[in-house]
Amino acid sequence: MKSDRLLNIYTGLFLVFMFGPLILMVISSFNNISPPSVTEWRGFTTKWYSFFWMPQDELRADPVLRVLDRDRLISCFGNSIWVALIVVPLALLLGLSGAVLLTRWRSKANGVLWWVLLSPMLAPGVVLGLGALVFWGQVGINAGLFTIIMAQVTFIASYPMLILMARLQRQPIELEEAALDLGASPFRVFRRLTLPYLAPALVSAGVIAFMASIENYNTTMFAKGGACTLATEIGAMGRNPNGHPPVINAIGTVIITITVAGALLHTFLLSRERKGG
């Protein structure tokens, strides 16, 4: 009984530690004060959210918002979407290849190959970013969105690989062997048996890869050159010596809302699928 009480206390403290700052960020995003604060309340406002579509005359009239470069922030967000749309399919393709190789190729080298394919995810983002910058610079490609994509793919591909490996390890390999014995080609077996079985895991891996690309800062920061993404631009705004603008809190609140809504929708669909099955 005492151990259960200690476990409950620890769990409660852990949840407060994890979600307390997020709750404070959400609350401060509706406070009419800059820098953001929850201890000094200046009135409820949604102008930090309407920053992106606020008329120019209202924007110039606000002493906090008029110093922000809205067009650049929107452009950086567009770059993040563009990068993610390229990183996700590449990461899924590489992750799928690695997952199939590690689960279907039986060799003594599998252990070494496992660590080789997983090592980019464990390497510091600074190393990956600088590595991509130096490597592509040697072949005459300047730092920019291309080097950001290459740097992100090197470690984001590991996430789909782990997710798809977990799914493949639950698939009865006897089905594939039976199909091969009956004359089906390896490609046909993969297309008709393996790929449909992996479809739910591919969707989950794609979502995770997309979020990892959008929020990545360390690797992107050292590989971007003169380009920018939403994460790097928010990082630059946050280094303001007078405190970061509350627009950052509003952006964070929107991202949290979308993430939670997506997680709830995914849980609902899984629950309905299980009940239907």
C-alpha positions as CSV (number, residue, x, y, z in Angstrom):
1,M,0.0,0.0,0.0
2,K,2.8,2.4,0.9
3,S,4.6,1.6,-2.4
4,D,1.4,2.3,-4.3
5,R,1.1,5.7,-2.6
6,L,4.7,6.6,-3.5
7,L,4.1,5.5,-7.1
8,N,1.0,7.7,-7.3
9,I,2.9,10.7,-5.9
10,Y,5.8,10.1,-8.3
11,T,3.4,9.8,-11.2
12,G,1.6,13.0,-10.2
13,L,4.9,15.0,-9.9
14,F,6.0,13.6,-13.2
15,L,2.8,14.8,-14.9
16,V,3.1,18.2,-13.3
17,F,6.7,18.4,-14.5
18,M,5.8,17.4,-18.0
19,F,2.6,19.3,-18.6
20,G,2.8,22.2,-16.1
21,P,5.0,24.4,-18.5
22,L,2.7,23.6,-21.4
23,I,-0.4,24.7,-19.4
24,L,1.3,27.9,-18.4
25,M,2.3,28.5,-22.0
26,V,-1.3,28.1,-23.1
27,I,-2.6,30.4,-20.4
28,S,0.0,33.1,-21.2
29,S,-0.9,33.0,-24.9
30,F,-4.2,34.7,-24.0
31,N,-2.6,37.4,-21.7
32,N,-2.4,40.9,-23.2
33,I,1.2,41.4,-22.0
34,S,4.7,41.0,-23.6
35,P,6.9,39.2,-22.7
36,P,4.4,36.5,-21.8
37,S,3.4,36.1,-18.1
38,V,0.9,34.3,-16.0
39,T,1.6,36.2,-12.8
40,E,0.8,39.6,-14.2
41,W,-2.6,39.6,-15.9
42,R,-3.3,42.5,-18.3
43,G,-6.6,41.2,-19.8
44,F,-7.8,38.4,-22.1
45,T,-6.8,38.7,-25.7
46,T,-6.6,36.7,-28.9
47,K,-4.5,39.1,-30.9
48,W,-1.4,36.9,-30.6
49,Y,-3.4,34.3,-32.6
50,S,-4.7,36.8,-35.2
51,F,-1.2,38.1,-35.9
52,F,-1.1,36.1,-39.1
53,W,-4.2,37.6,-40.7
54,M,-4.4,40.9,-38.9
55,P,-4.8,44.0,-41.2
56,Q,-1.6,46.0,-41.7
57,D,-2.9,49.1,-40.1
58,E,-3.8,47.2,-36.9
59,L,-0.4,45.4,-37.0
60,R,1.5,48.7,-37.3
61,A,-0.5,50.1,-34.4
62,D,0.6,47.4,-32.0
63,P,4.0,48.2,-30.4
64,V,4.8,44.4,-30.0
65,L,3.6,43.0,-33.3
66,R,4.8,45.7,-35.6
67,V,8.5,44.8,-34.9
68,L,7.8,41.2,-36.0
69,D,8.4,40.2,-39.7
70,R,5.1,38.4,-40.4
71,D,6.0,37.6,-44.1
72,R,9.3,36.0,-43.1
73,L,7.6,33.9,-40.4
74,I,5.0,32.7,-42.9
75,S,7.7,32.0,-45.5
76,C,9.7,30.0,-42.9
77,F,6.6,28.0,-42.1
78,G,6.1,27.3,-45.8
79,N,9.7,26.0,-45.9
80,S,9.0,23.7,-43.0
81,I,6.0,22.2,-44.8
82,W,8.0,21.9,-48.0
83,V,10.9,20.2,-46.3
84,A,8.6,17.8,-44.4
85,L,6.7,16.8,-47.5
86,I,10.1,15.6,-49.0
87,V,11.6,14.2,-45.8
88,V,8.6,12.0,-45.0
89,P,8.5,9.8,-48.2
90,L,12.3,9.5,-48.2
91,A,12.3,8.5,-44.5
92,L,9.5,6.0,-45.0
93,L,11.3,4.5,-48.0
94,L,14.6,4.2,-46.2
95,G,12.9,3.1,-42.9
96,L,10.9,0.4,-44.8
97,S,14.1,-0.9,-46.5
98,G,15.9,-1.1,-43.2
99,A,13.0,-2.8,-41.4
100,V,12.6,-5.4,-44.2
101,L,16.3,-6.0,-44.2
102,L,16.7,-6.5,-40.5
103,T,13.6,-8.7,-40.1
104,R,13.8,-10.8,-43.2
105,W,17.6,-11.1,-43.8
106,R,19.0,-13.7,-41.3
107,S,22.7,-13.1,-40.8
108,K,25.3,-12.8,-38.1
109,A,25.8,-9.3,-39.3
110,N,22.3,-8.2,-38.2
111,G,23.5,-7.0,-34.9
112,V,26.1,-4.8,-36.4
113,L,23.7,-3.6,-39.1
114,W,21.1,-2.8,-36.5
115,W,23.5,-0.4,-34.7
116,V,24.7,1.1,-38.0
117,L,21.2,2.0,-39.1
118,L,20.1,3.2,-35.7
119,S,23.2,5.3,-35.0
120,P,22.0,8.5,-36.7
121,M,19.1,8.7,-34.3
122,L,21.5,8.5,-31.4
123,A,24.0,11.0,-32.8
124,P,23.9,14.6,-31.6
125,G,21.9,16.8,-34.0
126,V,24.8,19.3,-34.2
127,V,27.0,16.5,-35.6
128,L,24.4,15.5,-38.2
129,G,23.8,19.1,-39.3
130,L,27.5,20.0,-39.6
131,G,28.2,16.7,-41.3
132,A,25.6,17.3,-44.0
133,L,26.8,20.9,-44.4
134,V,30.5,19.8,-44.9
135,F,29.7,16.8,-47.1
136,W,27.4,18.6,-49.5
137,G,29.6,21.6,-49.5
138,Q,32.5,19.5,-50.8
139,V,30.4,18.5,-53.9
140,G,29.5,22.2,-54.6
141,I,26.0,22.4,-53.1
142,N,25.5,25.4,-50.9
143,A,23.7,25.1,-47.6
144,G,19.9,25.6,-47.8
145,L,16.7,23.6,-48.0
146,F,18.5,20.7,-49.7
147,T,21.0,20.3,-47.0
148,I,18.2,20.6,-44.4
149,I,16.4,17.7,-46.1
150,M,19.4,15.5,-46.3
151,A,20.4,16.2,-42.7
152,Q,16.9,15.5,-41.4
153,V,16.5,12.3,-43.5
154,T,19.6,10.8,-42.0
155,F,18.1,10.4,-38.5
156,I,14.3,10.7,-39.1
157,A,14.4,7.5,-41.2
158,S,15.3,5.6,-38.0
159,Y,11.8,6.3,-36.5
160,P,9.8,4.6,-39.3
161,M,12.3,1.8,-39.3
162,L,11.6,1.0,-35.6
163,I,7.9,1.3,-36.1
164,L,7.8,-0.9,-39.2
165,M,10.1,-3.4,-37.6
166,A,7.7,-3.8,-34.7
167,R,4.9,-4.4,-37.2
168,L,6.9,-6.8,-39.4
169,Q,8.0,-8.9,-36.4
170,R,4.3,-9.7,-35.7
171,Q,3.6,-10.8,-39.3
172,P,3.6,-14.6,-39.7
173,I,6.5,-15.2,-42.1
174,E,4.8,-18.5,-43.1
175,L,2.4,-16.5,-45.3
176,E,5.1,-15.1,-47.4
177,E,6.9,-18.4,-47.6
178,A,3.7,-20.1,-48.7
179,A,3.1,-17.5,-51.4
180,L,6.6,-17.9,-52.7
181,D,6.2,-21.7,-52.8
182,L,3.0,-21.3,-54.8
183,G,4.9,-19.3,-57.5
184,A,4.4,-15.7,-56.5
185,S,7.4,-13.4,-57.2
186,P,9.0,-11.6,-54.2
187,F,7.7,-8.3,-55.5
188,R,4.2,-9.6,-55.7
189,V,4.4,-11.1,-52.2
190,F,5.6,-7.7,-50.9
191,R,2.9,-5.8,-52.8
192,R,0.0,-8.1,-52.0
193,L,0.9,-9.3,-48.5
194,T,3.5,-7.3,-46.7
195,L,2.6,-3.8,-47.8
196,P,-1.1,-4.0,-46.9
197,Y,-0.2,-5.5,-43.5
198,L,2.2,-2.5,-43.0
199,A,-0.4,0.1,-44.0
200,P,-1.4,1.2,-40.4
201,A,2.3,1.3,-39.3
202,L,3.2,3.3,-42.4
203,V,0.6,5.9,-41.6
204,S,1.8,6.2,-38.0
205,A,5.4,6.4,-39.1
206,G,4.5,9.1,-41.6
207,V,2.9,11.2,-39.0
208,I,5.8,10.8,-36.6
209,A,8.3,11.6,-39.3
210,F,6.3,14.7,-40.3
211,M,6.2,16.0,-36.7
212,A,9.9,15.2,-36.2
213,S,10.7,17.2,-39.3
214,I,8.6,20.2,-38.4
215,E,9.9,20.6,-34.9
216,N,13.5,19.7,-35.5
217,Y,15.9,22.5,-34.5
218,N,19.4,21.3,-33.7
219,T,20.1,19.5,-37.0
220,T,18.3,22.1,-39.1
221,M,20.0,25.0,-37.4
222,F,23.5,23.8,-38.5
223,A,22.5,22.7,-42.0
224,K,20.2,25.6,-43.1
225,G,22.8,28.2,-44.3
226,G,20.7,31.2,-45.2
227,A,17.4,29.4,-45.3
228,C,15.0,29.2,-42.4
229,T,12.2,26.9,-41.1
230,L,9.5,27.5,-38.5
231,A,11.6,26.0,-35.7
232,T,14.8,28.0,-36.5
233,E,12.8,31.2,-36.9
234,I,11.1,30.7,-33.5
235,G,14.5,30.0,-32.0
236,A,15.7,33.3,-33.4
237,M,12.7,35.1,-32.0
238,G,13.2,33.5,-28.6
239,R,16.7,34.9,-28.3
240,N,15.3,38.4,-27.9
241,P,17.1,40.0,-24.9
242,N,13.8,41.7,-23.9
243,G,11.9,38.4,-23.9
244,H,10.2,36.4,-26.6
245,P,7.0,37.7,-28.2
246,P,3.7,36.0,-27.1
247,V,3.2,35.0,-30.7
248,I,5.5,32.0,-30.0
249,N,3.2,30.9,-27.2
250,A,0.2,31.1,-29.6
251,I,2.0,29.0,-32.2
252,G,3.0,26.5,-29.6
253,T,-0.6,26.3,-28.4
254,V,-1.9,25.6,-31.9
255,I,0.7,22.9,-32.4
256,I,-0.2,21.3,-29.1
257,T,-4.0,21.4,-30.0
258,I,-3.4,19.8,-33.4
259,T,-1.2,17.1,-31.8
260,V,-3.7,16.2,-29.1
261,A,-6.6,16.2,-31.5
262,G,-4.6,13.9,-33.8
263,A,-3.8,11.6,-31.0
264,L,-7.4,11.5,-29.8
265,L,-8.6,10.8,-33.4
266,H,-6.1,8.0,-33.8
267,T,-7.2,6.5,-30.5
268,F,-10.8,6.7,-31.5
269,L,-10.3,5.1,-34.8
270,L,-8.3,2.2,-33.2
271,S,-11.0,1.7,-30.7
272,R,-13.7,1.6,-33.3
273,E,-11.6,-0.8,-35.4
274,R,-11.2,-3.2,-32.5
275,K,-14.9,-3.1,-31.7
276,G,-15.7,-3.7,-35.3
277,G,-13.3,-6.7,-35.5
